[in-house]
Amino acid sequence: MTNAGNYKYSEITEQIIEAFYKGCNALGYGFLEEVYENALFIELVAMGLFVEKQKLIKVYYQGKEVGEYFADLIVDGCVIVELKAAESLCKGHEFQLII
């Protein structure tokens, strides 16, 4: 195993990546994000994980609500998955990444 074992949610993220590749390899390229989201949802649930789709998350700044965000998938209540069906990532996509 790589350094992934050092990260808090490495086991869940490894399962997410496995499920992603399984779905993408079966479906191939060219579909809208929703198709891949639904396939990933099916794979993750089959793995026994709790998955929520298009979950509303309220965003707060200094104790005040400043907006809302819809997470594509939330896995086991701790990992947000944001899917992108694009030929390449642009800066706008990169800003959505949470490290």
N, C-alpha and C positions, 0 to 999 in steps of 0.2 A: 504494500500500500504506500502511496505517496504521502506528502505532508497533509493531505486531506483529513487524515485521522486526528490532526491537531485542532481542527475547527469544530465549533460547537454543534453544528447541524450536518456534519459531513455524511453521516449514514443516510439521512433523508435526501440530501442533495445527490448522492450517488444513485439512489433509487429513482429520483426524478430524471437524471441524465439517462439512466438505463431505459426508463419508460419512454422518454423522448425519442431515443434512437430506434426503439422497437416500432413505435408508431410511424416515424418518418421513413424508415426503411420499407415498411409495408405500404404506405400511401404514396411515397415518391414526392416530387416537387410540383409546385404550381397551384396549390389550393390557398384559399383565404385562411387567415389566422384562426377563425372559428372552427374550421375542420380539424386543424392540428390541436386546438384546445380541447375539443370534444374527444379526440383520440387519446390525448394525454390524460384527460380525466378518467377515461375508461381503464387505461393501463394502471394508473396510480391507485384507483379504487380496487382493482383486481389484486394489487400488491398488499391490500389491507390498510392503506393509508386513508385518513380522513381528509377529504378535499372539498373546498368550497369554490364555486365558480362565480365570477363577476361580483365579488363581495365589495360592498360599499365600506370605505374607510374614511372617517372624518379626520381631517388634518388640522392640527392645532399649532399655533405659534404664540409663545408667551401666554399660554393659558386661554387663548381665544381661538375659536374656530375660524380658519382662513380658507377652507375649501373642502372638497371631497375628491376622492380617488377611487376608481373601481379597479381592484386587483383582478387580473385574469384568473389566476388560481391562487389559493392559499392552501398549503399542504401542512397537515397536522398542526394548524394554528400558529406556525412559526416561520414558514418559508413562503415568500411571495414569488410567484412565477409570472413573469411578463413575457408573453409570446410575441414574436415578430416574424411575419412571413414576408421577407424582402430579400432582394438579391444581395444587398450589403447593408450594413448599419450606417446610419448618418448620425451627426452630432445630437439631434433631437432624441434618437433612440438611446444614445449613450447617457444622456441626462436622466433617463428613467431607471438606470441601473442603481441598485442599492448595494453597497459593499458592507 
